[in-house]
Every structure is written in structure tokens, then in C-alpha cells.
Amino acid sequence: MTANMHAFANGAELAGKLADKVAETLSAAVAARGSASIAVSGGSTPKAFFQALSSRSLDWGKVTITLVDERFVPADNPRSNHLLVQENLLKDKAAAATFLPLYQAAASVEEAAVIATEKTRAVGHPFDVAILGMGNDGHTASFFPGGSNLQTALDPNTPRGIITMEAEGAGEPRLTFTFSSLQDARLLVLHIEGEGKKDVLAKAEASGEETEMPIRAMLRRAASPVEIYWAP
Ligand SMILES: O=C1O[C@H](COP(=O)(O)O)[C@@H](O)[C@H](O)[C@H]1O
């Protein structure tokens, strides 16, 4: 519905300011409801933000962290989003948080999605914070153009939870929270960096099918305003 642009001079400044905003939102959630939840993205962009957030003082013991999406690979795989979070966020002060992984050592990705949905059922009604990324193809979470379950993932009537996604641009089969799970986060952030991503965002903001650039679903239909954090 609404998107607000927050532009910073560089990635380090963005990481610090976003960490401040997220820490403030999580602290307010703990004060208001006794606990807080955050779903974060993987990929190459969020590393500095994770490191900044891990140093912020708040009652991390009352915070649950999960992933927006994950590859169907175990946590020791270099492409695992869990590994990225483990190495960059679940340390320092944030080591006291509870982490709920999406990957499950199940026989199939479909079975893993069912188990992950069950294990994350208690959080995210709505999430206090959801941090989205965006690929150069306009995907967010694992909502890939041409994805096997894309229509279901983007359907506002698909319940909260995790579904599978396979797509040419995705590499491994994926596990992803659905659109309905993420779009009403109390703080909904799109974190992107670089001139290239700014151009992709401009294209996404223009007219066109959601299925061609699935980030459009968030930009157009999310119940919460999308707070865009960008740096060159
Ligand atoms: O595949 C993924 O990529 C996107 C964007 O990643 P980036 O490397 O361009 O920052 C990310 O948001 C998503 O969580 C991840 O699984």
C-alpha cells in the first residue's frame, strides 16, 4: 500500500540505523507483550546489519528469530541462510535469542515445510519485524518468477506458514513463509543495497504483473507500509 524510502550514505550507516530501528521495535514488543519475533532474510546483503544488531542491548532472551526463507540444505552448507544467521547474528548480546530454523532433516522438502510450519506456529501473528531482501530478478523471500508454487505463495488467502518453492533461479528447492505470513509485520522492511537494486526497485514500482517481479505483491498489497532501507 505504502512504501517509505530511507536512503543512507553507505552500507555501514544503513546497517547501524536499521539495527537501531529493529532493536527499538523488538524492545517495544517485549515491553508491550512480553516477547518479540523477527523473521530475517538471507543472501549477501544483510551481513553487516546482522552484526550491528547482534550488539544492541535488549532482552534477547525474550526474542525469537526465524528466517523469511531458506534453501533445502542443512545448516553446515555454505548456501544456508541459517549458517549466515548463526555466524553473524546469533552471537554477542543476541546469542540469548531463540532461533527457529526452517530447514528440517526430512525426506522431502514438502515434509520439511509441514514440520517447519508446525514448529513456527507460535510466532508471527503478526511478526514484530520482517526483513525482506530482493534479488535482481525481483524475487523476495523465495517468491521467484516462474516458481512452482508462486501463485499459492502470493495468494492472500493462503494461510500463514511455510510452503515449498522450486524455480530455475533458485538453485536448491526452497522453504518460504507465505505472503500472508509476512505482509502484516509490525515493522516491514525491504533492505536493498547498490544502484542495480535501486533500478530493479524502480522497475518493480512501475506497472506490470506481480508474477514477473514478485516483490510487487509486497509493494502493492502488504497491509503494513514497506520501509525501504537503501544505500549505494
Ligand atoms: O535467495 C535469496 O536472495 C534474496 C536476495 O539476496 P541478495 O544476495 O541479493 O541480498 C534474499 O532476500 C533471500 O532471503 C535469499 O534466500
The ligand as an SDF file (V2000), in Angstrom:
LIG
                    3D

 16 16  0  0  0  0  0  0  0  0999 V2000
   17.8550  -16.1010   -2.3940 O   0  0  0  0  0  0  0  0  0  0  0  0
   17.8450  -15.1840   -1.6450 C   0  0  0  0  0  0  0  0  0  0  0  0
   18.1340  -13.9410   -2.1310 O   0  0  0  0  0  0  0  0  0  0  0  0
   17.4550  -12.8140   -1.6380 C   0  0  0  0  0  0  0  0  0  0  0  0
   18.2990  -11.6150   -2.0350 C   0  0  0  0  0  0  0  0  0  0  0  0
   19.6580  -11.9240   -1.8010 O   0  0  0  0  0  0  0  0  0  0  0  0
   20.8690  -10.9450   -2.1060 P   0  0  0  0  0  0  0  0  0  0  0  0
   22.0750  -11.8330   -2.1390 O   0  0  0  0  0  0  0  0  0  0  0  0
   20.6260  -10.2860   -3.4320 O   0  0  0  0  0  0  0  0  0  0  0  0
   20.9080   -9.9630   -0.9780 O   0  0  0  0  0  0  0  0  0  0  0  0
   17.1930  -12.9150   -0.1410 C   0  0  0  0  0  0  0  0  0  0  0  0
   16.3350  -11.8970    0.2440 O   0  0  0  0  0  0  0  0  0  0  0  0
   16.5900  -14.2630    0.2010 C   0  0  0  0  0  0  0  0  0  0  0  0
   16.3630  -14.3860    1.6020 O   0  0  0  0  0  0  0  0  0  0  0  0
   17.5580  -15.3340   -0.1900 C   0  0  0  0  0  0  0  0  0  0  0  0
   17.0830  -16.6260    0.1410 O   0  0  0  0  0  0  0  0  0  0  0  0
  1  2  2  0
  2  3  1  0
  2 15  1  0
  3  4  1  0
  4  5  1  0
  4 11  1  0
  5  6  1  0
  6  7  1  0
  7  8  2  0
  7  9  1  0
  7 10  1  0
 11 12  1  0
 11 13  1  0
 13 14  1  0
 13 15  1  0
 15 16  1  0
M  END
$$$$
